[in-house]
Amino acid sequence: MLAPGRLIRFLRLGSRGEYQASARYHAWTNQAIIAITEQIDGAIEDRRAGRDPDLSNMPPARFTMEGKVVVDGWPNFQIDGYGTWLWSLGKHFGVV
């Protein structure tokens, strides 16, 4: 999941010397995002073309442990998740 609370917990792992656990989380997140690259590119393309975002096709923020998108009827779009993850990733590289 790319929820801010979870990201902050993994960031704290790195700040406490748990670099490998933090690195595994960021590697997992990277793979989950790579799997939805086409969806992300589509959202960016729509915005650049001046089209309103299709909220039903926005990049998701909930993934299984295997990195698959969670589809269960619960809202899956959280705009803050990706920004928080990028911030966390930057902090991780600053710590490691």
SULRA-V108139 format. One record per residue. N is the residue number from 0. SS is DSSP state (H for helix, E for strand, C for the rest). Layout:
# SULRA-V108139
N:SS  N:SS
This chain:
# SULRA-V108139
0:C  1:C  2:C  3:H  4:H  5:H  6:H  7:H  8:H  9:H  10:H  11:H  12:H  13:H  14:H  15:C  16:C  17:C  18:H  19:H  20:H  21:H  22:H  23:H  24:H  25:H  26:H  27:H  28:H  29:H  30:H  31:H  32:H  33:H  34:H  35:C  36:H  37:H  38:H  39:H  40:H  41:H  42:H  43:H  44:H  45:H  46:H  47:H  48:C  49:C  50:C  51:C  52:C  53:C  54:H  55:H  56:H  57:C  58:C  59:C  60:C  61:C  62:E  63:C  64:C  65:C  66:C  67:C  68:E  69:C  70:C  71:C  72:C  73:C  74:C  75:C  76:C  77:C  78:H  79:H  80:H  81:H  82:H  83:H  84:H  85:H  86:H  87:H  88:H  89:H  90:H  91:H  92:H  93:H  94:H  95:C
